[in-house]
Amino acid sequence: MSNRRFNLKLKLNIYILSAATIIYCVAIGYISYHLQKTAYSDSIEIVKGSTREYQNKISEELNVMMESARTMQNVFRTHKKYEPAQRDAFFENVLYSNLDKNPGFLSVGLYWELKTLYPGYTKKNGRIRNSFYRANNQIKFQKAIVDTTNAEIKGIYYIAREMNREMIWDPYYDVVTKELAGVLMTALFVPIQSPSGQFEGLVGIDISLSHMNKLIAGINPFKESVSYIVAGNGMIVAHTDQTLTGKDFFKNLASDSISFKSIQEQASGHISNSFTYTNSQNNEEYFVSLQPIRIGNITTKWIIGVEVPTRVILQEPKKVFYNAILVGFFGLVLLFIIIYFIAGKISAPIVKGVNFARMISTGNLNSRLNIKQNDEIGDLAESLTMMASKLTTILSEIIQSSDIIADSSLELLDSSVKLADGANNQAASSEEISTSMELMMSRIQQNTRNAQETEKIAIKAALGMQVGNESTKALIQSMNNIVQKISIVGEIAKQTNLLAINAAIEASRYGIQGKGFGVVAAEIKKLAERSQLAAKEINELSSKGLLQAQETGAKLLEIIPDIEHTANLVKQIAKSSLEQKISSEEINQGIQQLNMVTQQNAESSFQLSVNSKSISGHAKNLKKLISYFKIED
């Protein structure tokens, strides 16, 4: 372990700067990371936004073209209203007008099934082709009747006839019009249907893919961005590199086409997607944003895509990150300077305090500390100054006290000799008192035992009287019950007597036949009278016994409180005797302890005399030690 010593200012700088640097670097790193992440997310959203913007533009333009085709379809569906000559002239004028007003159209065509215009026509195939097209800055017209056969023919028109719905055709080369040979184009088809939905003809608009390339050229969210439109058959409809237009998109990607194929399959469900991939040709990572192209309700697998190298997207986030680091560095330097001056400001008065304490430690109590600050350091300086002043005062008093102690120790020696003699006399007296207390304790103990025995007898008598009182109460209750029952017997005898009288009356009514019954009734009457008389006598005796039982209960109730009071008094006497016994034991113990203390005092007084001599020697030694401190007189 190193014994190298660092001063306070250096420590403050090291600790505070280290902590501040760590916190500052963590904060700057966190902020820079999130700024970089946010900038990257914003850049990604810019790419996605550009893709959505041009997807909407292309979809809107194709929708406008499709709406033109629908408008012409609505016009051509009324073909039955016109005579052939009038109809052809009117329809050709509509075709010409649409091509002339729409510079983005390469050609506009109207195709009729021969059986639609000529109901007597019976062959499977056969159509009239009317088309206006641009060639050498002129609008030209061609009309022809073709494919008058029953053979199976494969071609764009016949596929559209079979599907009989609006559709956009994947890119193809025109092989019919010589002036347009070699021109890569796409077509919008709108079928002409009868009221029952039967296919009658077709309106088609051809669009040159060079027009699509002009739209794609405007997509440039970042430098080195690559934009393209890919048809459902994988052919490149438009590309930032126009030399790739018309080529197979997936063959051009080679081994990198796996992700794009899965995304194109999702595009058929109108699902947007984005991902990153590493180009196998230049080994560079790209961010790709793909959007499906929607044309009204038409199902299409066309997609528009924008690719941007990841390093290009990260240029702005990296710039933000480096700027944040640069600003953080200059902020950290400024923080170092501020902390350096703050550490010096804090350490200076503390150093003064240390020097002052060092002077005090050498015994110089005359030094002074001059720090005037209204903070904790100022409080510390004031406390140190007060400490020095207090030490001066205390040492002065100690010097005076040491002289007094030396004189007092001699007087203490004489007093200790006298104290030893008095302690011996006191020990003899306390021995006599202890003997008298033991005799008194034996008598008090006998009184206590007698009082406790008397208390038990009184309590037992009180309990017996309470039991007798309860028995008297039960007797009274029983007498009440007997009186109630006898009254019932008397009532029964009374009723029996009435019944006997009634029976005698009834017996007299029957003469000789009722004579025997009359005798029985007379006997029952006599028995009822005797029962009534006996019940009356029992009732009188029961009432008299009830009265005597109640009087006995009242007397017992009067005696019980006196007996209980006597028991309580005896209990108090026993308690007082017990307390007196305890007190006498405590007094005896106190006297014994006093005797022991007196003997100890005798020994201590002797030791005190020895210590008094020692104190006198220590007082002299103390004066020598105090002379280390330097104080003013």
C-alpha positions as CSV (number, residue, x, y, z in Angstrom):
1,M,0.0,0.0,0.0
2,S,1.4,3.4,-1.0
3,N,2.2,5.9,1.7
4,R,2.2,8.8,-0.8
5,R,0.3,11.8,0.7
6,F,-2.0,14.0,-1.4
7,N,-3.2,17.4,-0.4
8,L,-6.9,18.3,0.0
9,K,-7.0,20.5,-3.1
10,L,-5.6,17.7,-5.3
11,K,-8.0,15.1,-3.8
12,L,-11.0,17.4,-4.4
13,N,-10.0,17.9,-8.0
14,I,-9.4,14.2,-8.5
15,Y,-12.6,13.0,-6.8
16,I,-15.0,15.7,-8.1
17,L,-13.5,15.7,-11.6
18,S,-13.6,11.9,-11.8
19,A,-17.3,11.8,-10.6
20,A,-18.3,14.7,-12.9
21,T,-16.5,13.2,-15.9
22,I,-18.2,9.8,-15.4
23,I,-21.6,11.3,-15.0
24,Y,-21.1,13.8,-17.8
25,C,-19.8,11.1,-20.2
26,V,-22.7,8.8,-19.3
27,A,-25.2,11.6,-19.9
28,I,-23.6,12.7,-23.2
29,G,-23.3,9.1,-24.3
30,Y,-26.9,8.4,-23.4
31,I,-28.2,11.6,-25.1
32,S,-25.9,11.0,-28.2
33,Y,-27.1,7.4,-28.5
34,H,-30.8,8.5,-28.4
35,L,-30.2,11.4,-30.8
36,Q,-28.5,9.0,-33.2
37,K,-31.3,6.5,-32.8
38,T,-33.9,9.2,-33.3
39,A,-32.1,10.6,-36.3
40,Y,-31.9,7.1,-37.8
41,S,-35.6,6.5,-37.2
42,D,-36.4,9.9,-38.8
43,S,-34.3,9.0,-41.8
44,I,-36.1,5.6,-42.1
45,E,-39.4,7.4,-41.9
46,I,-38.3,9.8,-44.7
47,V,-37.6,6.8,-46.9
48,K,-40.9,5.2,-46.1
49,G,-42.7,8.6,-46.6
50,S,-41.1,9.1,-50.0
51,T,-42.2,5.6,-51.0
52,R,-45.7,6.2,-49.8
53,E,-45.8,9.6,-51.5
54,Y,-44.8,8.3,-54.9
55,Q,-46.9,5.2,-54.5
56,N,-49.8,7.5,-54.1
57,K,-48.8,9.6,-57.1
58,I,-48.4,6.6,-59.4
59,S,-51.6,5.1,-58.1
60,E,-53.4,8.4,-58.6
61,E,-52.1,8.8,-62.1
62,L,-53.0,5.2,-63.0
63,N,-56.4,5.8,-61.5
64,V,-56.9,8.9,-63.6
65,M,-55.9,6.9,-66.7
66,M,-58.3,4.1,-65.6
67,E,-61.1,6.6,-65.1
68,S,-60.5,7.8,-68.7
69,A,-60.9,4.3,-69.9
70,R,-64.1,3.9,-67.8
71,T,-65.5,7.1,-69.3
72,M,-64.9,5.8,-72.8
73,Q,-66.4,2.5,-71.8
74,N,-69.6,4.2,-70.7
75,V,-69.8,6.0,-74.0
76,F,-69.1,2.9,-76.1
77,R,-71.7,0.8,-74.2
78,T,-74.4,2.9,-76.0
79,H,-73.3,1.5,-79.5
80,K,-76.8,0.1,-80.2
81,K,-78.3,3.6,-80.2
82,Y,-76.3,4.7,-83.3
83,E,-76.3,3.8,-87.0
84,P,-73.0,2.1,-88.0
85,A,-71.6,5.1,-89.9
86,Q,-72.6,7.6,-87.3
87,R,-71.3,5.3,-84.5
88,D,-67.9,4.7,-86.0
89,A,-67.3,8.4,-86.6
90,F,-68.4,9.3,-83.1
91,F,-66.4,6.6,-81.4
92,E,-63.2,7.4,-83.4
93,N,-63.6,11.0,-82.4
94,V,-63.8,10.0,-78.7
95,L,-60.6,7.9,-79.1
96,Y,-58.7,10.7,-80.8
97,S,-59.8,13.3,-78.3
98,N,-58.7,11.2,-75.3
99,L,-55.3,10.5,-76.8
100,D,-54.8,14.1,-77.7
101,K,-55.7,15.5,-74.3
102,N,-53.5,13.0,-72.4
103,P,-49.8,13.2,-73.3
104,G,-49.0,10.3,-71.0
105,F,-51.0,7.9,-73.3
106,L,-49.0,6.1,-75.9
107,S,-52.1,4.7,-77.7
108,V,-55.9,4.4,-77.2
109,G,-57.7,1.4,-78.6
110,L,-61.3,0.2,-79.0
111,Y,-61.8,-3.5,-79.8
112,W,-65.2,-5.0,-80.8
113,E,-66.2,-8.6,-81.0
114,L,-67.6,-9.0,-84.5
115,K,-70.7,-10.8,-83.1
116,T,-71.4,-7.7,-81.0
117,L,-71.7,-5.5,-84.1
118,Y,-73.0,-8.2,-86.5
119,P,-75.4,-10.5,-84.7
120,G,-75.2,-13.0,-87.6
121,Y,-71.5,-13.6,-87.2
122,T,-71.0,-17.2,-85.8
123,K,-67.3,-17.8,-85.5
124,K,-65.6,-18.1,-82.2
125,N,-63.1,-15.4,-82.8
126,G,-63.1,-12.3,-84.9
127,R,-62.7,-8.7,-83.7
128,I,-62.5,-5.1,-85.0
129,R,-59.4,-3.2,-83.9
130,N,-59.6,0.6,-83.8
131,S,-56.6,2.4,-82.3
132,F,-55.0,5.8,-82.3
133,Y,-51.3,5.9,-81.4
134,R,-48.4,8.4,-81.3
135,A,-45.6,8.1,-83.8
136,N,-43.1,10.8,-84.8
137,N,-44.9,13.4,-82.8
138,Q,-48.1,12.7,-84.8
139,I,-51.4,10.9,-83.9
140,K,-52.1,8.1,-86.3
141,F,-55.1,5.8,-86.7
142,Q,-55.4,2.2,-87.7
143,K,-58.4,-0.1,-88.1
144,A,-58.5,-3.7,-89.0
145,I,-60.6,-6.9,-88.7
146,V,-58.5,-9.7,-87.4
147,D,-58.6,-13.3,-86.1
148,T,-61.8,-14.4,-88.0
149,T,-61.3,-18.1,-87.0
150,N,-62.5,-20.8,-84.7
151,A,-59.0,-21.7,-83.6
152,E,-57.7,-21.4,-80.0
153,I,-55.7,-18.1,-79.9
154,K,-53.5,-17.0,-77.1
155,G,-52.8,-13.3,-76.6
156,I,-53.3,-10.3,-74.5
157,Y,-56.8,-9.5,-76.0
158,Y,-58.1,-13.0,-75.5
159,I,-56.8,-13.3,-72.0
160,A,-58.6,-10.0,-71.2
161,R,-61.8,-11.3,-72.9
162,E,-61.6,-14.5,-70.8
163,M,-61.1,-12.5,-67.5
164,N,-63.8,-10.0,-68.5
165,R,-62.8,-7.4,-65.8
166,E,-60.7,-4.3,-65.4
167,M,-57.0,-5.0,-65.3
168,I,-53.5,-3.6,-65.7
169,W,-51.2,-5.6,-67.9
170,D,-47.7,-6.4,-67.1
171,P,-45.0,-4.7,-69.3
172,Y,-44.9,-6.1,-72.9
173,Y,-43.6,-5.1,-76.4
174,D,-46.2,-4.2,-79.1
175,V,-45.9,-6.7,-82.0
176,V,-48.9,-5.3,-83.9
177,T,-48.1,-1.7,-84.7
178,K,-44.9,-1.3,-86.7
179,E,-44.2,2.3,-85.5
180,L,-44.4,1.0,-81.8
181,A,-42.3,-2.1,-82.3
182,G,-39.6,-2.3,-79.6
183,V,-41.4,0.1,-77.3
184,L,-41.8,-1.3,-73.8
185,M,-45.3,-0.5,-72.5
186,T,-48.1,-1.5,-70.2
187,A,-51.8,-1.4,-70.8
188,L,-55.0,-0.6,-68.9
189,F,-58.0,-2.7,-70.0
190,V,-61.7,-2.0,-69.3
191,P,-64.2,-4.5,-70.8
192,I,-67.4,-3.4,-72.6
193,Q,-70.2,-5.6,-71.3
194,S,-73.8,-6.1,-72.2
195,P,-76.5,-5.5,-69.5
196,S,-76.3,-9.2,-68.6
197,G,-72.5,-8.9,-68.2
198,Q,-71.5,-10.6,-71.4
199,F,-68.2,-9.5,-73.0
200,E,-68.8,-7.3,-76.1
201,G,-65.5,-5.5,-76.5
202,L,-62.6,-3.8,-74.8
203,V,-61.2,-0.3,-74.2
204,G,-57.4,-0.2,-73.8
205,I,-54.9,2.5,-73.0
206,D,-51.2,1.8,-73.6
207,I,-48.7,3.7,-71.5
208,S,-45.0,4.0,-72.3
209,L,-42.7,2.9,-69.5
210,S,-40.5,5.9,-70.2
211,H,-43.3,8.0,-68.6
212,M,-43.0,5.8,-65.5
213,N,-39.2,6.4,-65.5
214,K,-39.9,10.1,-65.3
215,L,-42.0,9.6,-62.2
216,I,-39.4,7.4,-60.6
217,A,-36.6,9.9,-61.3
218,G,-38.2,12.3,-58.8
219,I,-37.8,9.9,-55.9
220,N,-34.5,10.9,-54.2
221,P,-34.9,11.1,-50.4
222,F,-31.1,10.6,-50.0
223,K,-28.0,10.5,-52.1
224,E,-27.4,7.2,-53.8
225,S,-31.1,6.3,-53.5
226,V,-32.4,3.7,-55.9
227,S,-36.1,3.6,-56.9
228,Y,-38.0,1.2,-59.1
229,I,-41.4,-0.2,-60.0
230,V,-41.7,-4.0,-60.4
231,A,-44.7,-5.6,-62.2
232,G,-46.4,-8.8,-61.1
233,N,-44.3,-10.9,-63.6
234,G,-41.1,-9.6,-62.0
235,M,-40.3,-7.2,-64.9
236,I,-38.9,-3.8,-64.0
237,V,-41.5,-1.3,-65.1
238,A,-39.3,1.7,-64.2
239,H,-35.9,2.2,-62.5
240,T,-33.5,4.9,-61.5
241,D,-31.0,3.2,-63.8
242,Q,-33.2,3.3,-67.0
243,T,-31.0,0.6,-68.6
244,L,-32.6,-1.9,-66.3
245,T,-36.1,-1.1,-67.5
246,G,-37.8,-4.1,-69.0
247,K,-35.3,-6.6,-67.4
248,D,-36.2,-9.3,-64.9
249,F,-36.0,-7.8,-61.4
250,F,-35.2,-11.1,-59.6
251,K,-32.6,-12.2,-62.1
252,N,-30.9,-8.9,-61.7
253,L,-30.8,-9.4,-57.9
254,A,-29.5,-12.9,-58.2
255,S,-29.1,-14.5,-54.7
256,D,-30.6,-11.3,-53.0
257,S,-34.0,-11.9,-54.5
258,I,-35.4,-14.1,-51.7
259,S,-36.6,-11.3,-49.5
260,F,-38.1,-9.4,-52.4
261,K,-40.1,-12.3,-53.7
262,S,-41.7,-12.8,-50.3
263,I,-42.5,-9.1,-50.1
264,Q,-44.0,-9.1,-53.7
265,E,-46.3,-12.0,-52.6
266,Q,-47.4,-9.9,-49.6
267,A,-48.1,-7.0,-52.0
268,S,-50.9,-8.9,-53.6
269,G,-52.7,-8.4,-50.2
270,H,-51.8,-4.7,-50.3
271,I,-49.3,-5.0,-47.4
272,S,-46.5,-2.5,-47.0
273,N,-43.2,-3.7,-45.8
274,S,-39.6,-2.6,-45.1
275,F,-36.4,-4.5,-44.4
276,T,-32.6,-4.5,-44.7
277,Y,-30.4,-6.8,-46.8
278,T,-26.8,-7.0,-47.8
279,N,-26.1,-6.7,-51.5
280,S,-24.0,-9.7,-52.5
281,Q,-22.4,-7.8,-55.4
282,N,-20.9,-4.9,-53.4
283,N,-21.3,-6.4,-49.9
284,E,-23.1,-3.2,-48.8
285,E,-26.2,-3.1,-46.6
286,Y,-29.3,-1.4,-47.9
287,F,-32.6,-0.3,-46.3
288,V,-35.6,-1.2,-48.5
289,S,-39.1,0.3,-48.4
290,L,-41.8,-1.4,-50.5
291,Q,-45.3,-0.3,-51.1
292,P,-48.0,-2.0,-53.2
293,I,-49.5,0.0,-56.1
294,R,-53.2,0.2,-55.9
295,I,-55.5,1.1,-58.8
296,G,-59.0,1.4,-57.5
297,N,-60.4,-2.1,-56.8
298,I,-58.0,-3.8,-59.3
299,T,-55.9,-6.5,-57.7
300,T,-52.3,-6.0,-58.8
301,K,-48.9,-7.3,-57.7
302,W,-47.1,-4.2,-58.8
303,I,-44.8,-2.7,-56.1
304,I,-42.8,0.5,-55.9
305,G,-39.5,0.2,-53.9
306,V,-36.9,2.6,-52.6
307,E,-33.4,1.4,-51.6
308,V,-30.9,3.5,-49.7
309,P,-27.5,2.4,-48.5
310,T,-27.5,2.1,-44.7
311,R,-24.3,4.1,-44.5
312,V,-26.0,7.0,-46.3
313,I,-29.0,6.9,-43.9
314,L,-26.5,6.8,-40.9
315,Q,-24.6,9.9,-42.2
316,E,-26.9,12.3,-40.6
317,P,-27.2,10.4,-37.3
318,K,-23.4,10.0,-37.1
319,K,-23.1,13.7,-37.8
320,V,-25.5,14.4,-34.9
321,F,-23.5,12.0,-32.7
322,Y,-20.1,13.6,-33.5
323,N,-21.5,17.1,-32.9
324,A,-22.9,16.0,-29.5
325,I,-19.5,14.5,-28.6
326,L,-17.7,17.7,-29.6
327,V,-20.1,19.9,-27.7
328,G,-19.7,17.5,-24.7
329,F,-15.9,17.7,-24.9
330,F,-15.9,21.4,-24.7
331,G,-18.5,21.3,-22.0
332,L,-16.3,18.9,-20.0
333,V,-13.2,21.2,-20.4
334,L,-15.3,24.1,-19.1
335,L,-16.5,21.9,-16.2
336,F,-12.9,21.0,-15.4
337,I,-11.9,24.7,-15.1
338,I,-14.9,25.6,-13.0
339,I,-14.3,22.6,-10.6
340,Y,-10.6,23.5,-10.3
341,F,-11.3,27.0,-9.1
342,I,-14.2,25.7,-6.8
343,A,-11.8,23.1,-5.3
344,G,-9.2,25.8,-4.6
345,K,-11.8,28.1,-3.0
346,I,-13.0,25.2,-0.7
347,S,-9.6,23.9,0.2
348,A,-7.9,27.2,1.1
349,P,-9.8,27.9,4.4
350,I,-9.6,24.2,5.3
351,V,-5.8,24.3,5.0
352,K,-5.7,27.4,7.3
353,G,-7.8,25.4,9.8
354,V,-5.4,22.5,9.6
355,N,-2.4,24.7,10.2
356,F,-4.2,26.3,13.2
357,A,-4.9,22.9,14.6
358,R,-1.3,21.9,14.1
359,M,-0.2,25.0,16.2
360,I,-2.7,23.9,19.0
361,S,-1.2,20.4,18.9
362,T,2.3,21.9,19.7
363,G,0.9,23.5,22.8
364,N,0.8,27.0,21.5
365,L,-2.7,28.3,22.6
366,N,-1.8,31.9,21.6
367,S,-2.2,31.4,17.8
368,R,-5.2,32.9,16.0
369,L,-7.4,31.7,13.0
370,N,-8.7,34.5,10.7
371,I,-11.4,33.1,8.4
372,K,-14.5,35.1,7.8
373,Q,-17.0,33.0,5.8
374,N,-20.8,32.6,6.3
375,D,-20.9,28.9,5.8
376,E,-19.9,25.6,7.4
377,I,-16.2,26.3,7.0
378,G,-16.7,29.7,8.8
379,D,-18.5,27.8,11.5
380,L,-15.6,25.4,11.8
381,A,-13.1,28.2,12.1
382,E,-15.2,29.9,14.7
383,S,-15.5,26.6,16.6
384,L,-11.7,26.1,16.5
385,T,-11.1,29.6,17.8
386,M,-13.5,29.1,20.6
387,M,-11.9,25.7,21.4
388,A,-8.5,27.4,21.8
389,S,-10.0,30.1,24.0
390,K,-11.7,27.4,26.1
391,L,-8.5,25.4,26.4
392,T,-6.7,28.5,27.6
393,T,-9.4,29.2,30.3
394,I,-9.6,25.5,31.3
395,L,-5.8,25.2,31.7
396,S,-5.6,28.3,33.7
397,E,-8.2,26.9,36.1
398,I,-6.4,23.5,36.1
399,I,-3.2,25.2,37.2
400,Q,-5.0,27.0,40.1
401,S,-6.9,23.8,41.0
402,S,-3.7,21.7,41.2
403,D,-2.3,24.0,43.9
404,I,-5.5,23.8,45.8
405,I,-5.6,20.0,45.5
406,A,-2.1,19.7,46.9
407,D,-3.1,21.7,50.0
408,S,-6.4,19.9,50.4
409,S,-4.7,16.4,50.3
410,L,-2.9,17.2,53.5
411,E,-6.1,18.2,55.3
412,L,-7.8,15.1,53.9
413,L,-5.1,12.9,55.5
414,D,-5.9,14.2,59.0
415,S,-9.6,13.9,58.5
416,S,-9.3,10.3,57.4
417,V,-7.6,9.2,60.6
418,K,-10.4,10.7,62.6
419,L,-13.0,9.1,60.4
420,A,-11.4,5.6,61.0
421,D,-11.8,6.0,64.8
422,G,-15.5,7.1,64.5
423,A,-16.2,4.1,62.1
424,N,-15.0,1.6,64.7
425,N,-17.3,3.0,67.4
426,Q,-20.2,3.0,65.0
427,A,-19.7,-0.7,64.2
428,A,-20.0,-1.7,67.9
429,S,-23.3,0.3,68.3
430,S,-24.8,-1.2,65.1
431,E,-24.1,-4.8,66.4
432,E,-26.2,-4.2,69.6
433,I,-29.1,-2.7,67.5
434,S,-29.0,-5.8,65.2
435,T,-29.5,-8.2,68.2
436,S,-32.5,-6.2,69.5
437,M,-34.1,-6.2,66.0
438,E,-33.9,-10.0,65.8
439,L,-35.8,-10.4,69.1
440,M,-38.5,-8.0,67.9
441,M,-38.8,-9.9,64.6
442,S,-39.5,-13.2,66.3
443,R,-42.5,-11.7,68.2
444,I,-43.9,-10.0,65.1
445,Q,-43.7,-13.3,63.2
446,Q,-45.8,-15.0,65.9
447,N,-48.4,-12.3,65.8
448,T,-48.5,-12.7,62.0
449,R,-49.2,-16.4,62.2
450,N,-52.0,-15.9,64.8
451,A,-53.6,-13.2,62.6
452,Q,-53.5,-15.4,59.5
453,E,-55.1,-18.3,61.4
454,T,-57.9,-16.0,62.7
455,E,-58.4,-14.7,59.1
456,K,-59.0,-18.3,57.8
457,I,-61.6,-19.0,60.6
458,A,-63.5,-15.7,59.9
459,I,-63.5,-16.4,56.1
460,K,-64.9,-19.9,56.7
461,A,-67.7,-18.5,59.0
462,A,-68.6,-15.9,56.4
463,L,-68.8,-18.6,53.7
464,G,-71.0,-20.8,56.0
465,M,-73.4,-17.9,56.6
466,Q,-73.6,-17.3,52.8
467,V,-74.5,-21.0,52.3
468,G,-77.2,-20.8,55.0
469,N,-78.6,-17.7,53.4
470,E,-78.8,-19.4,50.1
471,S,-80.5,-22.4,51.7
472,T,-83.1,-20.1,53.4
473,K,-83.8,-18.5,50.0
474,A,-84.4,-22.0,48.5
475,L,-86.7,-22.9,51.5
476,I,-88.7,-19.7,51.0
477,Q,-89.1,-20.6,47.4
478,S,-90.3,-24.1,48.2
479,M,-92.8,-22.8,50.8
480,N,-94.2,-20.5,48.1
481,N,-94.6,-23.4,45.8
482,I,-96.4,-25.5,48.5
483,V,-98.8,-22.6,49.2
484,Q,-99.6,-22.4,45.5
485,K,-100.1,-26.2,45.3
486,I,-102.4,-26.3,48.5
487,S,-104.5,-23.6,47.0
488,I,-105.0,-25.8,44.0
489,V,-106.0,-28.7,46.3
490,G,-108.5,-26.4,48.1
491,E,-110.0,-25.4,44.8
492,I,-110.3,-29.0,43.7
493,A,-112.1,-29.9,47.0
494,K,-114.5,-26.9,46.5
495,Q,-115.3,-28.1,43.0
496,T,-115.7,-31.7,44.2
497,N,-118.2,-30.5,46.9
498,L,-120.2,-28.7,44.3
499,L,-120.3,-31.8,42.2
500,A,-121.4,-33.9,45.2
501,I,-124.3,-31.5,45.8
502,N,-125.4,-31.7,42.2
503,A,-125.1,-35.5,42.3
504,A,-127.4,-35.6,45.5
505,I,-129.9,-33.4,43.7
506,E,-129.9,-35.6,40.7
507,A,-130.2,-38.8,42.9
508,S,-133.3,-37.4,44.7
509,R,-135.0,-36.9,41.4
510,Y,-134.9,-40.6,40.7
511,G,-136.3,-41.7,44.0
512,I,-135.5,-45.2,45.2
513,Q,-133.4,-45.9,42.0
514,G,-131.2,-42.9,42.9
515,K,-130.9,-43.6,46.6
516,G,-127.6,-45.6,46.3
517,F,-126.1,-42.9,44.2
518,G,-127.2,-40.3,46.7
519,V,-125.4,-42.1,49.5
520,V,-122.2,-42.1,47.4
521,A,-122.7,-38.4,46.7
522,A,-123.1,-37.7,50.4
523,E,-119.8,-39.5,51.1
524,I,-118.0,-37.6,48.4
525,K,-119.3,-34.4,49.8
526,K,-118.0,-35.3,53.3
527,L,-114.6,-36.3,51.8
528,A,-114.5,-33.0,49.9
529,E,-115.3,-31.0,53.0
530,R,-112.5,-32.8,55.0
531,S,-110.1,-32.2,52.1
532,Q,-111.0,-28.5,52.0
533,L,-110.5,-28.2,55.8
534,A,-107.2,-30.0,55.6
535,A,-106.0,-27.8,52.7
536,K,-107.0,-24.8,54.7
537,E,-105.0,-25.9,57.7
538,I,-102.0,-26.8,55.6
539,N,-102.2,-23.4,53.9
540,E,-102.2,-21.7,57.3
541,L,-99.3,-23.7,58.5
542,S,-97.3,-23.2,55.3
543,S,-98.0,-19.4,55.4
544,K,-96.7,-19.3,59.0
545,G,-93.6,-21.4,58.1
546,L,-93.0,-19.1,55.1
547,L,-93.2,-16.0,57.3
548,Q,-90.7,-17.6,59.8
549,A,-88.3,-18.6,56.9
550,Q,-88.4,-15.0,55.6
551,E,-87.6,-13.6,59.0
552,T,-84.7,-16.1,59.3
553,G,-83.4,-15.1,55.9
554,A,-83.6,-11.4,56.9
555,K,-81.6,-12.1,60.1
556,L,-79.0,-14.0,58.2
557,L,-78.7,-11.1,55.7
558,E,-78.1,-8.7,58.7
559,I,-75.5,-11.0,60.2
560,I,-73.5,-11.7,57.0
561,P,-72.1,-8.1,56.5
562,D,-70.9,-8.0,60.1
563,I,-69.2,-11.4,59.7
564,E,-67.7,-10.3,56.4
565,H,-66.5,-7.0,58.0
566,T,-64.9,-9.0,60.8
567,A,-63.2,-11.2,58.2
568,N,-61.9,-8.1,56.4
569,L,-60.6,-6.6,59.6
570,V,-58.8,-9.8,60.5
571,K,-57.4,-10.0,57.0
572,Q,-56.1,-6.4,57.3
573,I,-54.5,-7.2,60.7
574,A,-52.8,-10.2,59.1
575,K,-51.7,-8.1,56.2
576,S,-50.3,-5.4,58.5
577,S,-48.5,-8.0,60.6
578,L,-47.0,-9.4,57.4
579,E,-45.9,-6.0,56.2
580,Q,-44.5,-5.2,59.7
581,K,-42.6,-8.5,59.5
582,I,-41.3,-7.6,56.1
583,S,-40.3,-4.1,57.2
584,S,-38.6,-5.4,60.3
585,E,-36.6,-7.9,58.1
586,E,-35.7,-5.0,55.8
587,I,-34.6,-2.9,58.8
588,N,-32.6,-5.8,60.2
589,Q,-30.9,-6.3,56.8
590,G,-30.3,-2.5,56.6
591,I,-28.6,-2.6,60.0
592,Q,-26.5,-5.6,58.9
593,Q,-25.5,-3.7,55.8
594,L,-24.9,-0.6,57.9
595,N,-22.6,-2.7,60.1
596,M,-20.8,-4.0,57.0
597,V,-20.5,-0.4,55.6
598,T,-19.2,0.9,58.9
599,Q,-16.5,-1.8,58.8
600,Q,-15.8,-0.9,55.2
601,N,-15.6,2.8,56.1
602,A,-13.0,2.0,58.7
603,E,-11.0,0.2,56.1
604,S,-11.6,3.0,53.5
605,S,-10.6,5.7,55.9
606,F,-7.3,4.0,56.2
607,Q,-7.0,3.7,52.5
608,L,-8.0,7.3,52.2
609,S,-5.1,8.4,54.2
610,V,-2.8,6.4,51.9
611,N,-4.5,7.9,48.8
612,S,-4.2,11.4,50.2
613,K,-0.4,11.1,50.2
614,S,-0.6,9.8,46.5
615,I,-2.9,12.7,45.4
616,S,-0.4,15.2,46.8
617,G,2.4,13.7,44.6
618,H,0.1,13.6,41.5
619,A,-0.8,17.3,41.9
620,K,2.9,18.2,41.7
621,N,3.2,16.0,38.6
622,L,0.1,17.7,37.0
623,K,1.7,21.1,37.3
624,K,4.7,19.8,35.4
625,L,2.5,18.5,32.5
626,I,0.5,21.7,32.2
627,S,3.6,23.7,31.7
628,Y,3.7,22.1,28.1
629,F,1.0,24.6,27.0
630,K,1.9,28.3,26.3
631,I,-0.8,30.7,27.4
632,E,-0.8,34.4,28.1
633,D,-0.5,35.5,31.8
